[in-house]
Amino acid sequence: MSERRQHSRTRVLRRAKVVFQRGHSALDCVVLELSPGGAKLRLGAWLSLPDAFELRLEHGPTLPARVCHRGPESTGVRFLADAA
């Protein structure tokens, strides 16, 4: 399978929140990989993400994001603005 990412990701282990419904709902997650263009997230197995949301990195920026890959162990997202 060919690499489709525009940016290479760096392995990290960082807490974050997925915020949606105009800030009224939030889910805790862990960022496993991070790049200026996207991230790989791990949530509880039973949790389902909305297609678009804000990713609030602990001690970091808030980034608008969209799901681009859903897997059994992790979810890949791309940032809607180039800014990680």
Secondary structure, 3 states (H helix, E strand, C coil): CCCCCCCCCEEEEEEEEEEECCCCEEEEEEEEEECCCEEEEECCCCCCCCCEEEEEECCCCEEEEEEEEECCCCEEEEECCCCC
